[in-house]
């Protein structure tokens, strides 16, 4: 089973979203729950392209929260790279 790591930048993204979006105190636990299926299915999320090529995403506990990750099969590690508001024009899933 892959190890799940959260990059420092992704952790900072989440801290910022908690503040700016007034998310509940249990947000980190909710996000962890959304990441847990990646232990069994590390390629669960759709692949991204463009500047995000080589990454995938899953939606967070809210449909607007995009969690971008990469899976290194040789190391068996899923690394969360960023967490973004999908409603923004610069969201990873936008064209």
Secondary structure as the mmCIF struct_conf table of DSSP 4:
data_model
#
loop_
_struct_conf.conf_type_id
_struct_conf.id
_struct_conf.beg_label_comp_id
_struct_conf.beg_label_asym_id
_struct_conf.beg_label_seq_id
_struct_conf.end_label_comp_id
_struct_conf.end_label_asym_id
_struct_conf.end_label_seq_id
STRN STRN1 UNK A 3 UNK A 6
HELX_RH_AL_P HELX_RH_AL_P1 UNK A 8 UNK A 20
TURN_TY1_P TURN_TY1_P1 UNK A 21 UNK A 22
TURN_TY1_P TURN_TY1_P2 UNK A 25 UNK A 26
HELX_RH_AL_P HELX_RH_AL_P2 UNK A 27 UNK A 35
HELX_RH_3T_P HELX_RH_3T_P1 UNK A 36 UNK A 39
TURN_TY1_P TURN_TY1_P3 UNK A 40 UNK A 40
TURN_TY1_P TURN_TY1_P4 UNK A 42 UNK A 43
BEND BEND1 UNK A 45 UNK A 45
STRN STRN2 UNK A 46 UNK A 47
HELX_LH_PP_P HELX_LH_PP_P1 UNK A 48 UNK A 48
HELX_RH_3T_P HELX_RH_3T_P2 UNK A 50 UNK A 52
TURN_TY1_P TURN_TY1_P5 UNK A 53 UNK A 54
STRN STRN3 UNK A 56 UNK A 59
BEND BEND2 UNK A 61 UNK A 62
TURN_TY1_P TURN_TY1_P6 UNK A 63 UNK A 64
STRN STRN4 UNK A 65 UNK A 72
TURN_TY1_P TURN_TY1_P7 UNK A 73 UNK A 76
STRN STRN5 UNK A 77 UNK A 85
TURN_TY1_P TURN_TY1_P8 UNK A 86 UNK A 87
BEND BEND3 UNK A 88 UNK A 88
TURN_TY1_P TURN_TY1_P9 UNK A 89 UNK A 90
TURN_TY1_P TURN_TY1_P10 UNK A 92 UNK A 93
#
